[in-house]
Amino acid sequence: LVVGIGLFLNDLSPQLNTFWRSRPIDPDLWFWTKAVTGIGVVVIALSLPLASGGVLLYGHPDFRNASIFALLVPLWIYTAAVLMTCLVRQAIYAAILSLSAMYASAMLLFGIIRGARLATGQISWQEMGELTTAEWAAAMIVSAIVFTILAWLAVKNDWGRKSRY
């Protein structure tokens, strides 16, 4: 949350945003440079140490699932924070709304995944509540991609809240 909000918040303030939009700087290049830099920071500082530590310290096969989550959860949180920062342009609201967006996207994607598996007869009603690691990973990856695309569109089209501080 801190990386996602901190990386974008100051540059989206009304004064700076107006200044940069009046210059011949491509918003796409600006956004993707910041987004990829933030992803690099999150992966190097959080995801890799958590994932490798779990694998190295605990060689048990059950810790592979924990390593998958250690890689994906920080990226999921980061992309949600970036999206909400680009939309609301206020740190506290972005933090609260990013957690809500993560929960809502997970529930929506779980419903779609589980509904499809139920409709095709792969699972029964009794198994509806049991989520596999692959389903969690798919939900986080799809959510992160959607969050990133929406954040890019918000910056490109200047959708964010335009208030005065």
DSSP file (Angstrom, degrees, kcal/mol; ACC not computed):
  #  RESIDUE AA STRUCTURE BP1 BP2  ACC     N-H-->O    O-->H-N    N-H-->O    O-->H-N    TCO  KAPPA ALPHA  PHI   PSI    X-CA   Y-CA   Z-CA
    1    1 A L     >        0   0    0      0, 0.0     4,-2.6     0, 0.0     5,-0.3   0.000 360.0 360.0 360.0 -43.6    0.0    0.0    0.0
    2    2 A V  H  >  +     0   0    0      1,-0.2     4,-2.8     2,-0.2     5,-0.3   0.914 360.0  45.6 -65.5 -43.0    2.7    2.4    0.9
    3    3 A V  H  > S+     0   0    0      2,-0.2     4,-2.1     1,-0.2     5,-0.2   0.940 115.1  47.0 -65.8 -46.6    4.7    1.9   -2.3
    4    4 A G  H  > S+     0   0    0      2,-0.2     4,-0.8     1,-0.2    -2,-0.2   0.909 120.3  37.3 -62.9 -43.6    1.6    2.1   -4.5
    5    5 A I  H  X S+     0   0    0     -4,-2.6     4,-2.5     1,-0.2     3,-0.5   0.930 117.8  49.8 -74.2 -45.9    0.3    5.2   -2.9
    6    6 A G  H  < S+     0   0    0     -4,-2.8     4,-0.5    -5,-0.3    -2,-0.2   0.820 106.8  54.9 -65.0 -32.5    3.6    7.0   -2.3
    7    7 A L  H  < S+     0   0    0     -4,-2.1    -1,-0.2    -5,-0.3     4,-0.2   0.822 122.5  24.1 -71.6 -30.7    4.9    6.5   -5.8
    8    8 A F  H  X S+     0   0    0     -4,-0.8     4,-1.0    -3,-0.5    -2,-0.2   0.692 101.0  81.4-108.3 -22.9    1.9    8.2   -7.5
    9    9 A L  T >< S+     0   0    0     -4,-2.5     3,-0.8     1,-0.2     4,-0.2   0.906  92.8  44.2 -60.3 -51.5    0.3   10.5   -4.9
   10   10 A N  G >4 S+     0   0    0     -4,-0.5     3,-1.3     1,-0.3     6,-0.3   0.878 111.6  53.0 -65.3 -37.7    2.5   13.6   -5.2
   11   11 A D  G 34 S+     0   0    0      1,-0.3    -1,-0.3    -4,-0.2    -2,-0.2   0.689 106.1  55.4 -71.7 -16.4    2.7   13.7   -9.0
   12   12 A L  G << S+     0   0    0     -4,-1.0    -1,-0.3    -3,-0.8    -2,-0.2   0.344  76.9 121.4 -97.8   6.5   -1.1   13.6   -9.1
   13   13 A S  S <> S-     0   0    0     -3,-1.3     4,-3.2    -4,-0.2     5,-0.3  -0.378  78.4-109.6 -64.3 151.4   -1.7   16.7   -7.0
   14   14 A P  H  > S+     0   0    0      0, 0.0     4,-2.2     0, 0.0     5,-0.2   0.867 114.7  47.3 -55.1 -42.2   -3.6   19.3   -8.9
   15   15 A Q  H  > S+     0   0    0      2,-0.2     4,-2.0     1,-0.2     5,-0.1   0.949 118.3  39.0 -66.9 -48.5   -0.7   21.7   -9.3
   16   16 A L  H  > S+     0   0    0     -6,-0.3     4,-2.8     2,-0.2     5,-0.2   0.893 115.4  52.8 -69.2 -39.5    1.9   19.2  -10.5
   17   17 A N  H  X S+     0   0    0     -4,-3.2     4,-2.1     1,-0.2    -1,-0.2   0.918 111.0  47.1 -62.7 -43.1   -0.7   17.3  -12.6
   18   18 A T  H  X S+     0   0    0     -4,-2.2     4,-1.1    -5,-0.3    -1,-0.2   0.904 112.6  50.8 -63.7 -41.1   -1.7   20.5  -14.4
   19   19 A F  H >< S+     0   0    0     -4,-2.0     3,-0.6    -5,-0.2     4,-0.4   0.949 113.0  43.7 -61.7 -50.2    2.0   21.4  -14.9
   20   20 A W  H ><>S+     0   0    0     -4,-2.8     3,-1.0     1,-0.2     5,-0.5   0.830 109.2  56.8 -69.1 -31.3    3.0   18.0  -16.4
   21   21 A R  H 3<5S+     0   0    0     -4,-2.1    -1,-0.2    -5,-0.2    -2,-0.2   0.756 102.6  56.5 -70.8 -22.1   -0.1   17.9  -18.6
   22   22 A S  T <<5S+     0   0    0     -4,-1.1    -1,-0.2    -3,-0.6    -2,-0.2   0.558  98.8  76.9 -83.7  -7.1    0.9   21.2  -20.2
   23   23 A R  T < 5S-     0   0    0     -3,-1.0     2,-1.8    -4,-0.4    -3,-0.0  -0.635  96.6-105.9 -99.7 159.1    4.3   19.8  -21.2
   24   24 A P  T   5S+     0   0    0      0, 0.0     2,-0.5     0, 0.0    -3,-0.1  -0.247  74.5 130.5 -80.6  52.5    5.0   17.5  -24.1
   25   25 A I      < -     0   0    0     -2,-1.8    -2,-0.1    -5,-0.5     3,-0.0  -0.922  61.6-122.3-108.4 128.9    5.4   14.5  -21.8
   26   26 A D     >  -     0   0    0     -2,-0.5     4,-2.2     1,-0.2     5,-0.2  -0.541  11.0-150.4 -71.4 121.3    3.5   11.3  -22.7
   27   27 A P  H  > S+     0   0    0      0, 0.0     4,-2.7     0, 0.0     5,-0.2   0.821  96.7  58.7 -62.0 -29.4    1.3   10.2  -19.8
   28   28 A D  H  > S+     0   0    0      2,-0.2     4,-2.8     1,-0.2     5,-0.3   0.944 107.6  44.5 -63.7 -47.0    1.6    6.6  -21.0
   29   29 A L  H  > S+     0   0    0      2,-0.2     4,-2.1     1,-0.2     5,-0.2   0.910 114.1  50.5 -63.1 -42.8    5.4    6.7  -20.6
   30   30 A W  H  X S+     0   0    0     -4,-2.2     4,-2.0     2,-0.2    -2,-0.2   0.945 114.3  43.9 -59.8 -49.2    5.1    8.5  -17.2
   31   31 A F  H  X S+     0   0    0     -4,-2.7     4,-3.1     1,-0.2     5,-0.2   0.950 114.8  46.2 -64.1 -50.7    2.6    6.0  -15.9
   32   32 A W  H  X S+     0   0    0     -4,-2.8     4,-2.4     1,-0.2     5,-0.3   0.833 110.6  53.8 -67.3 -31.4    4.4    2.8  -17.1
   33   33 A T  H  X S+     0   0    0     -4,-2.1     4,-1.9    -5,-0.3    -1,-0.2   0.946 114.5  41.2 -64.4 -47.0    7.8    4.0  -15.9
   34   34 A K  H  X S+     0   0    0     -4,-2.0     4,-2.5    -5,-0.2    -2,-0.2   0.914 115.8  50.2 -65.6 -43.5    6.4    4.6  -12.4
   35   35 A A  H  X S+     0   0    0     -4,-3.1     4,-2.4     2,-0.2    -2,-0.2   0.925 113.0  44.5 -63.9 -46.3    4.3    1.4  -12.4
   36   36 A V  H  X S+     0   0    0     -4,-2.4     4,-2.4     2,-0.2    -1,-0.2   0.879 112.5  52.7 -68.0 -37.0    7.2   -0.9  -13.5
   37   37 A T  H  X S+     0   0    0     -4,-1.9     4,-2.3    -5,-0.3    -2,-0.2   0.931 111.0  47.3 -61.5 -45.2    9.5    0.8  -11.0
   38   38 A G  H  X S+     0   0    0     -4,-2.5     4,-2.6     2,-0.2    -2,-0.2   0.893 110.3  51.7 -63.8 -40.6    7.0    0.2   -8.2
   39   39 A I  H  X S+     0   0    0     -4,-2.4     4,-2.7     1,-0.2     5,-0.2   0.913 109.8  50.8 -62.5 -41.2    6.6   -3.5   -9.3
   40   40 A G  H  X S+     0   0    0     -4,-2.4     4,-2.8     2,-0.2     5,-0.3   0.919 110.7  48.3 -61.0 -43.8   10.3   -3.9   -9.2
   41   41 A V  H  X S+     0   0    0     -4,-2.3     4,-2.8     2,-0.2     5,-0.4   0.927 113.5  47.1 -62.2 -45.4   10.6   -2.4   -5.7
   42   42 A V  H  X>S+     0   0    0     -4,-2.6     4,-2.2     2,-0.2     5,-2.1   0.917 115.4  45.0 -64.6 -43.6    7.7   -4.6   -4.5
   43   43 A V  I  <>S+     0   0    0     -4,-2.7     5,-2.9     3,-0.2    -2,-0.2   0.944 119.5  40.2 -66.2 -47.6    9.2   -7.8   -6.0
   44   44 A I  I  <5S+     0   0    0     -4,-2.8    -2,-0.2    -5,-0.2    -3,-0.2   0.905 124.5  36.4 -70.3 -41.0   12.8   -7.2   -4.9
   45   45 A A  I  <5S+     0   0    0     -4,-2.8    -3,-0.2    -5,-0.3    -2,-0.2   0.821 136.3   6.7 -84.5 -31.4   12.0   -5.8   -1.4
   46   46 A L  I  X5S+     0   0    0     -4,-2.2     4,-1.9    -5,-0.4     5,-0.2   0.797 122.3  46.7-117.5 -55.6    9.0   -8.0   -0.5
   47   47 A S  I  ><S+     0   0    0     -5,-2.1     4,-2.8     1,-0.2     5,-0.3   0.938 111.9  45.3 -66.1 -51.6    8.0  -10.8   -2.8
   48   48 A L  H  ><S+     0   0    0     -5,-2.9     4,-2.9     1,-0.2     5,-0.4   0.923 114.2  47.3 -63.4 -46.1   11.4  -12.5   -3.5
   49   49 A P  H  > S+     0   0    0      0, 0.0     4,-2.1     0, 0.0    -1,-0.2   0.917 115.8  46.0 -62.0 -39.4   12.6  -12.5    0.1
   50   50 A L  H  X S+     0   0    0     -4,-1.9     4,-2.0     2,-0.2    -2,-0.2   0.944 117.2  42.8 -66.1 -46.5    9.3  -13.9    1.4
   51   51 A A  H  X S+     0   0    0     -4,-2.8     4,-1.8    -5,-0.2    -3,-0.2   0.934 118.3  43.4 -67.2 -46.6    9.1  -16.5   -1.3
   52   52 A S  H  X S+     0   0    0     -4,-2.9     4,-3.0    -5,-0.3     5,-0.3   0.879 111.9  54.4 -69.6 -36.1   12.7  -17.6   -1.2
   53   53 A G  H  X S+     0   0    0     -4,-2.1     4,-2.5    -5,-0.4     5,-0.4   0.908 108.7  48.9 -62.4 -41.3   12.8  -17.6    2.6
   54   54 A G  H  X S+     0   0    0     -4,-2.0     4,-1.4    -5,-0.2    -1,-0.2   0.884 115.7  43.3 -65.2 -38.4    9.8  -19.9    2.8
   55   55 A V  H  < S+     0   0    0     -4,-1.8    -2,-0.2     2,-0.2    -1,-0.2   0.912 118.3  43.2 -74.1 -43.1   11.3  -22.3    0.3
   56   56 A L  H  < S+     0   0    0     -4,-3.0     3,-0.3     1,-0.2    -2,-0.2   0.917 120.2  39.5 -71.6 -43.0   14.8  -22.3    1.8
   57   57 A L  H  < S+     0   0    0     -4,-2.5     2,-0.5    -5,-0.3    -1,-0.2   0.852 126.1  34.5 -76.0 -33.6   13.9  -22.5    5.4
   58   58 A Y     <  -     0   0    0     -4,-1.4    -1,-0.3    -5,-0.4     5,-0.1  -0.876  62.6-178.7-126.4  98.2   11.0  -24.9    4.9
   59   59 A G        +     0   0    0     -2,-0.5    -1,-0.1    -3,-0.3    -4,-0.1   0.450  43.7 123.7 -76.2   0.5   11.7  -27.4    2.2
   60   60 A H  S >  S-     0   0    0      1,-0.1     3,-1.7     2,-0.1     4,-0.2  -0.355  70.2-125.8 -64.8 140.4    8.3  -29.1    2.7
   61   61 A P  T >  S+     0   0    0      0, 0.0     3,-1.7     0, 0.0     4,-0.5   0.765 105.4  69.1 -59.7 -26.0    6.1  -29.2   -0.5
   62   62 A D  T >> S+     0   0    0      1,-0.3     4,-0.7     2,-0.2     3,-0.7   0.753  88.6  65.5 -64.4 -22.1    3.2  -27.5    1.4
   63   63 A F  H <> S+     0   0    0     -3,-1.7     4,-2.0     1,-0.2    -1,-0.3   0.551  80.4  78.7 -80.4  -6.1    5.3  -24.3    1.5
   64   64 A R  H <> S+     0   0    0     -3,-1.7     4,-2.1     2,-0.2    -1,-0.2   0.911  93.5  50.9 -63.1 -40.2    5.2  -24.0   -2.3
   65   65 A N  H <> S+     0   0    0     -3,-0.7     4,-2.1    -4,-0.5    -1,-0.2   0.909 108.7  50.6 -62.1 -41.4    1.7  -22.6   -1.9
   66   66 A A  H  X S+     0   0    0     -4,-0.7     4,-2.3     1,-0.2    -1,-0.2   0.870 108.6  52.6 -64.4 -35.8    2.9  -20.1    0.6
   67   67 A S  H  X S+     0   0    0     -4,-2.0     4,-1.5     2,-0.2    -1,-0.2   0.877 106.8  52.5 -67.9 -37.3    5.7  -19.1   -1.8
   68   68 A I  H  X S+     0   0    0     -4,-2.1     4,-2.2     1,-0.2     3,-0.2   0.932 112.5  45.0 -62.1 -45.3    3.1  -18.5   -4.6
   69   69 A F  H  X S+     0   0    0     -4,-2.1     4,-2.6     1,-0.2    -2,-0.2   0.872 108.3  57.3 -67.2 -35.8    1.1  -16.2   -2.2
   70   70 A A  H  < S+     0   0    0     -4,-2.3    -1,-0.2     1,-0.2    -2,-0.2   0.821 112.0  43.2 -63.9 -29.9    4.3  -14.5   -1.1
   71   71 A L  H  X S+     0   0    0     -4,-1.5     4,-0.6    -3,-0.2    -2,-0.2   0.883 122.6  35.2 -79.0 -40.6    4.9  -13.6   -4.7
   72   72 A L  H  X S+     0   0    0     -4,-2.2     4,-2.4    -5,-0.1     5,-0.2   0.852 104.2  63.7 -89.5 -36.8    1.4  -12.5   -5.7
   73   73 A V  H  X S+     0   0    0     -4,-2.6     4,-2.6     1,-0.2     5,-0.2   0.917 103.0  48.7 -61.7 -46.4   -0.2  -10.9   -2.6
   74   74 A P  H  > S+     0   0    0      0, 0.0     4,-2.4     0, 0.0    -1,-0.2   0.896 113.8  47.8 -61.0 -36.7    2.2   -7.9   -2.5
   75   75 A L  H  X S+     0   0    0     -4,-0.6     4,-2.5     2,-0.2    -2,-0.2   0.881 110.9  51.5 -68.3 -37.2    1.7   -7.3   -6.2
   76   76 A W  H  X S+     0   0    0     -4,-2.4     4,-1.9     2,-0.2    -1,-0.2   0.931 112.6  45.1 -63.4 -46.8   -2.0   -7.5   -5.8
   77   77 A I  H  X S+     0   0    0     -4,-2.6     4,-2.3    -5,-0.2    -2,-0.2   0.915 112.5  52.3 -63.3 -43.8   -2.0   -5.0   -3.0
   78   78 A Y  H  X S+     0   0    0     -4,-2.4     4,-2.4    -5,-0.2    -2,-0.2   0.930 109.8  47.2 -59.4 -48.3    0.4   -2.7   -4.9
   79   79 A T  H  X S+     0   0    0     -4,-2.5     4,-2.3     1,-0.2    -1,-0.2   0.869 111.7  50.8 -66.6 -35.5   -1.8   -2.6   -8.1
   80   80 A A  H  X S+     0   0    0     -4,-1.9     4,-2.4    -5,-0.2    -1,-0.2   0.909 111.1  49.1 -65.8 -40.8   -5.0   -1.9   -6.0
   81   81 A A  H  X S+     0   0    0     -4,-2.3     4,-2.2     2,-0.2    -2,-0.2   0.894 110.4  50.7 -65.5 -39.7   -3.2    0.9   -4.2
   82   82 A V  H  X S+     0   0    0     -4,-2.4     4,-2.4     2,-0.2    -2,-0.2   0.938 110.9  49.2 -62.9 -46.3   -2.0    2.4   -7.5
   83   83 A L  H  X S+     0   0    0     -4,-2.3     4,-1.5     1,-0.2    -2,-0.2   0.950 114.0  43.7 -58.5 -51.0   -5.5    2.3   -9.0
   84   84 A M  H  X>S+     0   0    0     -4,-2.4     4,-2.9     1,-0.2     5,-0.6   0.844 112.2  53.1 -68.8 -32.2   -7.2    3.9   -6.1
   85   85 A T  H  X5S+     0   0    0     -4,-2.2     4,-1.4    -5,-0.2    -1,-0.2   0.913 109.3  49.3 -65.6 -41.6   -4.5    6.6   -5.8
   86   86 A C  H  <5S+     0   0    0     -4,-2.4    -2,-0.2    -5,-0.2    -1,-0.2   0.795 118.7  40.4 -67.7 -27.2   -4.9    7.5   -9.4
   87   87 A L  H  <5S+     0   0    0     -4,-1.5    74,-2.3    -5,-0.2    -2,-0.2   0.924 129.4  21.7 -87.6 -49.2   -8.7    7.7   -9.0
   88   88 A V  H  <5S-     0   0    0     -4,-2.9    -3,-0.2    72,-0.2    -2,-0.1   0.736  81.1-151.9 -97.2 -22.8   -9.2    9.4   -5.6
   89   89 A R     << +     0   0    0     -4,-1.4     2,-0.4    -5,-0.6    -4,-0.1   0.766  60.7 105.6  58.2  30.6   -5.8   11.2   -5.2
   90   90 A Q     >  -     0   0    0     -6,-0.3     4,-2.5     1,-0.1     5,-0.2  -0.987  66.5-139.8-139.8 132.1   -5.9   11.1   -1.4
   91   91 A A  H  > S+     0   0    0     -2,-0.4     4,-2.3     1,-0.2     5,-0.2   0.899  97.3  44.9 -61.7 -49.6   -3.8    8.7    0.6
   92   92 A I  H  > S+     0   0    0      1,-0.2     4,-2.2     2,-0.2    -1,-0.2   0.934 117.0  44.9 -64.9 -46.7   -6.2    7.7    3.3
   93   93 A Y  H  > S+     0   0    0      1,-0.2     4,-2.9     2,-0.2     5,-0.2   0.884 111.8  53.8 -64.3 -37.6   -9.1    7.1    1.0
   94   94 A A  H  X S+     0   0    0     -4,-2.5     4,-2.1     2,-0.2    -1,-0.2   0.898 108.8  49.2 -63.9 -40.2   -6.9    5.3   -1.5
   95   95 A A  H  X S+     0   0    0     -4,-2.3     4,-1.5     2,-0.2    -2,-0.2   0.935 115.0  43.2 -64.5 -46.3   -5.7    2.9    1.3
   96   96 A I  H  X S+     0   0    0     -4,-2.2     4,-1.6     1,-0.2    -2,-0.2   0.934 117.1  45.7 -65.8 -46.3   -9.2    2.1    2.4
   97   97 A L  H  X S+     0   0    0     -4,-2.9     4,-2.7     1,-0.2    -1,-0.2   0.807 106.5  59.1 -70.6 -28.9  -10.7    1.8   -1.1
   98   98 A S  H  X S+     0   0    0     -4,-2.1     4,-2.2    -5,-0.2    -1,-0.2   0.906 106.4  47.8 -67.7 -38.7   -7.8   -0.4   -2.3
   99   99 A L  H  X S+     0   0    0     -4,-1.5     4,-2.1     2,-0.2    -1,-0.2   0.895 113.2  48.9 -65.9 -38.6   -8.5   -3.0    0.3
  100  100 A S  H  X S+     0   0    0     -4,-1.6     4,-2.7     2,-0.2    -2,-0.2   0.895 110.2  51.1 -65.8 -39.8  -12.2   -2.9   -0.6
  101  101 A A  H  X S+     0   0    0     -4,-2.7     4,-2.6     2,-0.2     5,-0.2   0.887 109.0  51.4 -65.3 -38.6  -11.3   -3.2   -4.3
  102  102 A M  H  X S+     0   0    0     -4,-2.2     4,-2.3     2,-0.2    -2,-0.2   0.943 112.5  45.3 -62.6 -46.9   -9.2   -6.3   -3.6
  103  103 A Y  H  X S+     0   0    0     -4,-2.1     4,-2.5     2,-0.2    -2,-0.2   0.935 114.9  47.4 -62.5 -46.8  -12.0   -7.9   -1.6
  104  104 A A  H  X S+     0   0    0     -4,-2.7     4,-2.4     1,-0.2    -2,-0.2   0.908 113.0  48.1 -63.4 -42.6  -14.6   -7.1   -4.2
  105  105 A S  H  X S+     0   0    0     -4,-2.6     4,-2.7    -5,-0.2     5,-0.2   0.898 111.7  50.5 -67.1 -38.7  -12.5   -8.3   -7.1
  106  106 A A  H  X S+     0   0    0     -4,-2.3     4,-2.8    -5,-0.2     5,-0.2   0.936 112.0  46.7 -63.5 -45.8  -11.6  -11.5   -5.3
  107  107 A M  H  X S+     0   0    0     -4,-2.5     4,-2.2     2,-0.2    -2,-0.2   0.903 113.6  48.8 -64.5 -39.8  -15.3  -12.3   -4.5
  108  108 A L  H  X S+     0   0    0     -4,-2.4     4,-2.2    -5,-0.2    -2,-0.2   0.945 114.8  43.9 -63.5 -48.5  -16.3  -11.5   -8.1
  109  109 A L  H  X S+     0   0    0     -4,-2.7     4,-2.9     2,-0.2     5,-0.2   0.879 112.6  51.9 -67.9 -36.8  -13.6  -13.6   -9.6
  110  110 A F  H  X S+     0   0    0     -4,-2.8     4,-3.2    -5,-0.2     5,-0.3   0.916 109.6  50.9 -63.2 -41.1  -14.2  -16.5   -7.2
  111  111 A G  H  X S+     0   0    0     -4,-2.2     4,-2.4    -5,-0.2    -2,-0.2   0.908 112.7  45.6 -61.7 -41.7  -17.9  -16.4   -8.1
  112  112 A I  H  X S+     0   0    0     -4,-2.2     4,-2.3     2,-0.2    -2,-0.2   0.940 116.8  44.3 -66.5 -46.9  -17.1  -16.5  -11.8
  113  113 A I  H  X S+     0   0    0     -4,-2.9     4,-2.2     2,-0.2    -2,-0.2   0.948 118.8  42.2 -63.3 -49.4  -14.6  -19.3  -11.4
  114  114 A R  H  X S+     0   0    0     -4,-3.2     4,-2.6    -5,-0.2     5,-0.2   0.886 113.2  53.1 -67.2 -38.7  -16.7  -21.4   -9.0
  115  115 A G  H  X S+     0   0    0     -4,-2.4     4,-2.6    -5,-0.3    -1,-0.2   0.907 110.3  47.9 -62.6 -41.2  -19.9  -20.7  -11.0
  116  116 A A  H  X S+     0   0    0     -4,-2.3     4,-1.8     2,-0.2     6,-0.2   0.910 113.4  47.0 -65.9 -41.9  -18.2  -22.0  -14.2
  117  117 A R  H  <>S+     0   0    0     -4,-2.2     5,-2.0     2,-0.2     6,-1.1   0.872 114.0  48.3 -68.2 -35.4  -16.9  -25.1  -12.5
  118  118 A L  H ><5S+     0   0    0     -4,-2.6     3,-0.9     4,-0.2    -2,-0.2   0.908 110.5  51.2 -69.3 -41.4  -20.3  -25.7  -10.9
  119  119 A A  H 3<5S+     0   0    0     -4,-2.6    -2,-0.2     1,-0.2    -1,-0.2   0.838 110.8  48.2 -65.9 -33.0  -22.1  -25.3  -14.2
  120  120 A T  T 3<5S-     0   0    0     -4,-1.8    -1,-0.2    -5,-0.2    -2,-0.2   0.500 115.3-115.6 -86.6  -2.6  -19.7  -27.7  -16.0
  121  121 A G  T < 5S+     0   0    0     -3,-0.9    -3,-0.2    -4,-0.4    -2,-0.1   0.622  78.9 125.8  82.8  13.2  -20.2  -30.3  -13.2
  122  122 A Q  S   <S+     0   0    0     -5,-2.0     2,-0.3    -6,-0.2    -4,-0.2   0.794  77.8  22.0 -74.4 -27.4  -16.5  -30.2  -12.1
  123  123 A I  S    S-     0   0    0     -6,-1.1     2,-0.2    -9,-0.1    -2,-0.2  -0.893  75.8-130.4-133.5 164.8  -17.6  -29.5   -8.5
  124  124 A S    >   -     0   0    0     -2,-0.3     3,-1.1     1,-0.1     4,-0.2  -0.589  36.2 -97.9-107.5 173.9  -20.7  -30.0   -6.4
  125  125 A W  G >  S+     0   0    0      1,-0.3     3,-1.2    -2,-0.2     4,-0.3   0.831 122.5  60.3 -60.2 -32.3  -22.6  -27.5   -4.1
  126  126 A Q  G 3  S+     0   0    0      1,-0.2     3,-0.4     2,-0.1    -1,-0.3   0.766 104.5  49.5 -67.9 -24.3  -20.8  -29.0   -1.1
  127  127 A E  G X  S+     0   0    0     -3,-1.1     3,-1.0     1,-0.2    -1,-0.2   0.346  79.2 102.1 -95.7   5.8  -17.4  -28.0   -2.6
  128  128 A M  T <  S+     0   0    0     -3,-1.2    -1,-0.2     1,-0.2    -2,-0.1   0.822  80.6  49.7 -60.9 -32.4  -18.3  -24.4   -3.4
  129  129 A G  T 3  S+     0   0    0     -3,-0.4     2,-0.7    -4,-0.3    -1,-0.2   0.619  88.1  93.1 -84.7 -12.6  -16.5  -22.9   -0.4
  130  130 A E    <   -     0   0    0     -3,-1.0     2,-0.4    -4,-0.1    -3,-0.0  -0.729  59.2-165.9 -88.8 115.3  -13.2  -24.7   -0.9
  131  131 A L        -     0   0    0     -2,-0.7     2,-0.1     4,-0.0    -2,-0.0  -0.843   9.2-141.2-103.5 134.6  -10.8  -22.6   -2.9
  132  132 A T     >  -     0   0    0     -2,-0.4     4,-2.1     1,-0.1     5,-0.2  -0.444  25.0-111.9 -87.2 164.8   -7.7  -24.0   -4.5
  133  133 A T  H  > S+     0   0    0      1,-0.2     4,-2.8     2,-0.2     5,-0.2   0.885 119.1  54.9 -61.4 -38.8   -4.3  -22.3   -4.7
  134  134 A A  H  > S+     0   0    0      2,-0.2     4,-2.7     1,-0.2    -1,-0.2   0.884 107.3  49.6 -64.0 -38.4   -4.7  -22.1   -8.5
  135  135 A E  H  > S+     0   0    0      2,-0.2     4,-2.3     1,-0.2    -1,-0.2   0.909 112.3  47.3 -68.0 -41.2   -8.0  -20.3   -8.1
  136  136 A W  H  X S+     0   0    0     -4,-2.1     4,-2.4     2,-0.2    -2,-0.2   0.938 113.9  47.8 -61.9 -46.6   -6.5  -17.8   -5.6
  137  137 A A  H  X S+     0   0    0     -4,-2.8     4,-2.6     1,-0.2     5,-0.2   0.915 112.0  49.4 -62.4 -43.7   -3.5  -17.2   -7.9
  138  138 A A  H  X S+     0   0    0     -4,-2.7     4,-2.6     1,-0.2     5,-0.3   0.912 110.9  50.0 -62.2 -42.3   -5.8  -16.7  -10.9
  139  139 A A  H  X S+     0   0    0     -4,-2.3     4,-2.3     1,-0.2    -1,-0.2   0.909 112.9  46.3 -63.5 -42.0   -8.0  -14.3   -9.0
  140  140 A M  H  X S+     0   0    0     -4,-2.4     4,-2.4     2,-0.2    -2,-0.2   0.908 114.3  47.1 -68.3 -40.7   -5.0  -12.3   -7.8
  141  141 A I  H  X S+     0   0    0     -4,-2.6     4,-2.2     2,-0.2    -2,-0.2   0.939 114.8  45.2 -66.9 -46.9   -3.3  -12.2  -11.3
  142  142 A V  H  X S+     0   0    0     -4,-2.6     4,-2.5    -5,-0.2     5,-0.2   0.924 114.6  49.3 -63.4 -43.9   -6.5  -11.2  -13.1
  143  143 A S  H  X S+     0   0    0     -4,-2.3     4,-3.1    -5,-0.3     5,-0.2   0.920 110.4  50.3 -60.6 -44.4   -7.3   -8.5  -10.5
  144  144 A A  H  X S+     0   0    0     -4,-2.4     4,-2.3     2,-0.2    -1,-0.2   0.895 111.6  48.2 -63.2 -39.9   -3.8   -7.1  -10.7
  145  145 A I  H  X S+     0   0    0     -4,-2.2     4,-2.3     2,-0.2    -1,-0.2   0.934 114.2  45.8 -65.7 -45.6   -3.9   -6.9  -14.5
  146  146 A V  H  X S+     0   0    0     -4,-2.5     4,-2.6     1,-0.2     5,-0.2   0.918 112.6  51.0 -64.1 -43.5   -7.4   -5.2  -14.4
  147  147 A F  H  X S+     0   0    0     -4,-3.1     4,-2.4    -5,-0.2    -1,-0.2   0.916 111.4  48.3 -59.1 -43.7   -6.3   -2.8  -11.6
  148  148 A T  H  X S+     0   0    0     -4,-2.3     4,-2.4    -5,-0.2    -2,-0.2   0.911 112.2  47.9 -66.0 -42.6   -3.2   -1.8  -13.6
  149  149 A I  H  X S+     0   0    0     -4,-2.3     4,-2.4     2,-0.2    -1,-0.2   0.920 113.2  48.1 -64.9 -43.2   -5.1   -1.2  -16.8
  150  150 A L  H  X S+     0   0    0     -4,-2.6     4,-2.3     2,-0.2    -2,-0.2   0.891 111.4  50.5 -64.6 -38.8   -7.7    0.8  -15.1
  151  151 A A  H  X S+     0   0    0     -4,-2.4     4,-2.2    -5,-0.2    -2,-0.2   0.914 110.3  50.1 -64.8 -41.6   -5.0    2.9  -13.3
  152  152 A W  H  X S+     0   0    0     -4,-2.4     4,-3.0     1,-0.2    -2,-0.2   0.922 111.8  47.7 -61.6 -44.4   -3.3    3.5  -16.6
  153  153 A L  H  X S+     0   0    0     -4,-2.4     4,-2.6     1,-0.2    -1,-0.2   0.878 109.5  54.1 -64.6 -36.6   -6.6    4.6  -18.2
  154  154 A A  H  X>S+     0   0    0     -4,-2.3     5,-2.3     2,-0.2     6,-0.6   0.904 114.2  40.6 -64.0 -40.9   -7.3    6.9  -15.2
  155  155 A V  H ><5S+     0   0    0     -4,-2.2     3,-0.5     3,-0.2    -2,-0.2   0.930 116.1  49.7 -72.2 -45.2   -3.9    8.6  -15.6
  156  156 A K  H 3<5S+     0   0    0     -4,-3.0    -2,-0.2     1,-0.2    -3,-0.2   0.905 122.0  32.7 -61.0 -43.3   -4.1    8.8  -19.4
  157  157 A N  H 3<5S-     0   0    0     -4,-2.6    -1,-0.2    -5,-0.2    -2,-0.2   0.390 106.8-122.4 -96.4   2.3   -7.6   10.2  -19.5
  158  158 A D  T <<5 +     0   0    0     -3,-0.5    -3,-0.2    -4,-0.5    -4,-0.1   0.941  53.6 157.0  55.8  52.7   -7.2   12.2  -16.2
  159  159 A W      < +     0   0    0     -5,-2.3     3,-0.1    -6,-0.2    -4,-0.1   0.653  31.6 113.1 -79.6 -16.9  -10.2   10.5  -14.5
  160  160 A G  S    S-     0   0    0     -6,-0.6     2,-0.3   -74,-0.2   -72,-0.2   0.036  82.8 -79.8 -62.0 165.1   -9.0   11.2  -11.0
  161  161 A R        -     0   0    0    -74,-2.3     2,-0.9     1,-0.1    -1,-0.2  -0.469  41.4-151.9 -64.8 125.3  -10.7   13.5   -8.5
  162  162 A K        +     0   0    0     -2,-0.3     2,-0.3    -3,-0.1    -1,-0.1  -0.753  36.5 144.8-106.4  87.0   -9.7   17.1   -9.3
  163  163 A S        -     0   0    0     -2,-0.9     2,-0.4   -74,-0.1    -2,-0.0  -0.702  48.4-113.5-116.9 169.5   -9.8   19.0   -6.1
  164  164 A R              0   0    0     -2,-0.3    -2,-0.0     1,-0.1  -151,-0.0  -0.847 360.0 360.0-101.2 141.4   -7.9   21.8   -4.5
  165  165 A Y              0   0    0     -2,-0.4    -1,-0.1     0, 0.0  -152,-0.0   0.462 360.0 360.0 -82.3 360.0   -5.8   21.0   -1.4
